[in-house]
Amino acid sequence: MTAAEPIRLNKRMADLGLCSRREADAWIEQGWVKVNGQVAPMGLKVGPQDRIEVDRRAQGQQAQQVTILLHKPVGYVSGQAEDGHPPAVTLVQPRNHWRGDASRTRFAPQQLRGLAPAGRLDIDSVGLLVLTQDGRVARRLIGEDSDIEKEYLVRVSFGNVAANVQAAFPREQLARLRHGLALDGQPLRPARVDWQNPEQLRFVLTEGKKRQIRRMCELVGLKVVGLKRIRIGRVMLGQLPQGQWRYLGADERF
């Protein structure tokens, strides 16, 4: 497809960073989107020369959307409930709202509507999980072209070695973790992997395949004993206690 070929209006709006495709569809349905001064119908295709205008009501609705940072404990799944394990969103309730939250946003039940994880953290892992109503945030974190860094602290063992793993683990295998592994038949993007202490590695990834770090470790003979995500982009887990949540601040950006 060439750049000049028309594409669906909802995709164009998402590409411009105005909203998610789903939001765009909702706005078009409400009559809140004009193309070249005319109210746009569903399914309209546009080119780069077409002028897109969005009604202030849509922008006002978007401004009320929240993004929540949760310190997920073990035993919770990121998305829909699985095998009796509760979804992480069930922790987003007033009693778990961190007292240290600097945001002035007040909790309201409508903030749970459409609140979805932007990325996953498996059931055995803890740390920073992002839940958002904002399609722009979701696209930035998990869109096809996302290259946002995610940082993890990973406690490992190597065969029967559980103490001073760093001394026993071959350096060439560490180099493979950084760049030289493939999952699901696809080579992985380069990663930053370093020893944080003799039993713990620090991983910085720009992709998020299912159980990626655990599977990477298995390929070089390591077993993950504990895994904690401490950063997504420029947003840190910081002092947020496990099982508690806070709002993404107005001045924070991933």
C-alpha positions in Angstrom: 0.0 0.0 0.0 1.4 3.4 -0.9 1.1 6.4 1.5 -1.4 8.1 -0.9 -3.9 5.3 -0.9 -7.1 6.0 1.1 -7.4 4.1 4.4 -10.4 3.8 6.8 -11.0 6.9 8.9 -10.8 5.1 12.2 -7.2 3.8 11.3 -6.2 7.3 10.2 -7.4 8.8 13.4 -5.5 6.2 15.4 -2.3 6.7 13.3 -2.6 10.4 14.1 -2.7 9.6 17.8 -6.1 11.1 18.2 -7.7 8.0 19.8 -8.0 4.3 19.4 -9.8 2.7 16.5 -12.7 1.7 18.8 -13.0 5.2 20.1 -12.9 6.6 16.6 -15.8 4.3 15.7 -17.8 5.5 18.7 -17.2 9.1 17.9 -18.1 8.7 14.2 -21.3 7.0 15.3 -22.1 9.9 17.5 -21.5 12.3 14.6 -18.5 13.9 16.4 -16.1 13.6 13.5 -16.0 15.8 10.4 -13.9 15.2 7.3 -13.5 18.3 5.1 -16.3 20.0 7.0 -18.8 17.2 6.5 -20.0 14.8 9.2 -18.3 11.5 8.5 -20.2 8.3 7.9 -19.0 4.9 9.3 -16.6 3.2 7.0 -15.4 6.3 5.2 -11.9 6.1 3.7 -9.6 9.1 3.7 -6.3 10.2 2.3 -3.5 12.3 3.9 -4.9 15.5 2.3 -8.3 15.1 4.0 -8.9 17.5 7.0 -10.2 15.7 10.1 -12.0 17.6 12.9 -13.1 16.2 16.2 -16.0 17.7 18.2 -15.1 19.1 21.7 -17.5 16.7 23.3 -15.2 13.8 22.2 -12.2 15.6 23.6 -14.0 16.2 26.9 -15.0 12.5 27.1 -11.4 11.6 26.5 -10.1 13.9 29.2 -12.2 12.0 31.8 -10.5 8.7 30.9 -8.2 7.3 33.5 -5.0 5.3 33.5 -4.2 3.3 36.6 -0.9 1.8 37.8 -1.3 -1.3 39.8 1.4 -3.3 41.7 0.1 -6.8 40.8 0.6 -9.6 43.3 1.1 -13.3 42.4 -2.1 -15.2 41.8 -3.9 -12.5 39.7 -4.1 -12.6 35.9 -3.7 -9.5 33.8 -6.9 -9.9 31.7 -10.0 -12.1 31.9 -10.4 -14.5 34.8 -8.7 -17.9 34.1 -9.1 -21.2 35.9 -10.6 -19.5 39.0 -7.8 -16.9 39.2 -9.2 -13.3 39.6 -8.3 -10.6 37.1 -6.1 -7.8 38.4 -8.8 -5.2 37.7 -10.7 -6.5 40.8 -8.0 -4.9 43.0 -9.0 -1.4 41.6 -11.4 -0.4 44.4 -11.2 2.4 47.0 -9.7 0.4 49.8 -6.7 -0.5 47.7 -6.0 3.1 46.5 -2.5 4.0 47.6 -2.5 6.8 50.2 0.7 8.1 48.6 -1.0 8.9 45.3 -0.1 12.5 44.4 -3.0 12.7 41.8 -6.1 14.7 42.7 -8.3 12.4 40.8 -11.1 10.9 42.9 -12.3 7.3 42.4 -15.7 6.9 40.6 -17.3 3.6 39.5 -17.4 4.8 35.8 -13.6 4.6 35.8 -13.9 0.8 35.7 -15.9 0.9 32.5 -13.7 -0.2 29.7 -10.6 -0.3 32.0 -8.3 -2.9 30.3 -4.7 -4.0 30.7 -2.2 -2.4 28.3 0.2 -5.4 28.3 0.3 -8.5 30.5 2.2 -9.7 33.5 1.8 -13.5 34.0 0.1 -15.0 37.1 3.4 -15.9 38.8 4.9 -12.4 38.3 4.5 -9.2 40.3 5.1 -5.6 39.7 3.8 -2.7 37.5 0.7 -3.4 35.5 -1.0 -0.6 33.5 -4.8 -0.5 33.2 -6.3 2.2 31.0 -9.5 3.5 29.5 -7.5 5.6 27.0 -6.9 4.0 23.6 -3.9 6.3 23.0 -2.1 4.9 26.0 -2.9 1.3 25.0 -1.6 1.9 21.5 1.6 3.5 22.8 2.3 0.6 25.1 1.1 -2.4 23.1 0.6 -1.2 19.5 2.3 -3.1 16.7 5.0 -0.3 16.4 5.5 0.1 20.2 9.2 0.2 21.3 8.5 1.2 24.9 11.1 -0.2 27.3 9.9 -2.5 30.1 12.4 -3.2 33.0 12.3 -6.4 35.2 14.2 -7.7 38.1 14.5 -11.5 37.7 15.8 -13.9 40.5 17.2 -17.1 38.9 18.8 -20.4 39.7 21.1 -22.4 37.4 20.8 -26.2 37.7 21.4 -26.9 41.4 23.0 -23.5 42.0 20.8 -21.1 43.9 23.5 -18.9 45.5 26.1 -16.9 43.5 24.5 -17.9 40.2 26.5 -15.2 38.5 29.8 -17.1 39.1 28.4 -20.4 37.7 26.6 -19.0 34.7 28.7 -18.9 31.5 29.3 -15.5 30.0 28.5 -16.6 26.5 25.0 -17.6 27.6 24.5 -14.1 29.0 25.5 -12.8 25.6 22.8 -15.1 24.0 20.2 -13.6 26.4 21.1 -10.1 25.1 20.9 -11.0 21.4 20.8 -14.5 20.0 17.5 -16.2 21.0 14.3 -16.9 19.1 10.8 -17.7 20.3 8.0 -19.0 18.2 10.2 -19.2 15.2 11.0 -15.4 15.4 14.3 -13.9 16.5 13.9 -11.7 19.5 14.8 -8.0 19.5 18.1 -7.2 21.3 17.7 -6.9 25.1 19.7 -5.4 27.9 20.5 -8.1 30.4 22.9 -7.6 33.3 23.6 -9.0 36.8 21.9 -6.8 39.4 23.4 -9.0 42.2 24.8 -12.6 42.2 21.3 -14.1 42.1 19.3 -11.5 40.2 19.3 -10.3 36.6 18.0 -7.0 35.3 16.2 -7.3 31.9 15.2 -4.4 29.7 12.9 -5.4 26.8 11.1 -3.6 24.0 8.7 -6.4 23.2 6.4 -8.6 25.3 5.8 -12.1 24.0 3.9 -14.4 26.3 6.1 -15.5 29.3 9.0 -14.1 27.3 11.6 -13.8 30.1 10.8 -17.2 31.6 11.2 -18.8 28.2 14.4 -16.9 27.4 15.9 -18.1 30.7 14.9 -21.7 30.0 16.7 -21.6 26.6 20.0 -20.9 28.4 19.4 -23.3 31.4 18.2 -20.7 33.9 15.1 -21.1 36.1 13.1 -18.0 37.1 12.5 -18.0 40.8 10.9 -14.6 41.0 10.0 -11.9 38.5 9.1 -8.3 39.1 8.4 -5.5 36.6 9.7 -2.2 38.0 9.4 0.2 35.0 7.4 0.8 31.8 8.9 3.6 29.7 9.5 6.6 32.0 7.0 5.4 34.6 8.5 3.6 37.7 6.8 1.2 40.1 8.5 3.2 42.9 7.1 2.9 46.4 3.7 1.6 45.3 2.9 -1.3 47.7 1.9 -4.7 46.3 -1.9 -5.0 45.8 -2.4 -1.3 45.7 -2.9 1.2 42.8 -2.6 4.8 41.9 -3.6 7.1 39.0 -1.1 8.0 36.3 -0.3 11.7 37.0 -1.3 14.5 34.6 2.4 15.2 34.1 3.6 11.6 33.7 4.3 10.2 30.2 5.4 6.7 29.2 
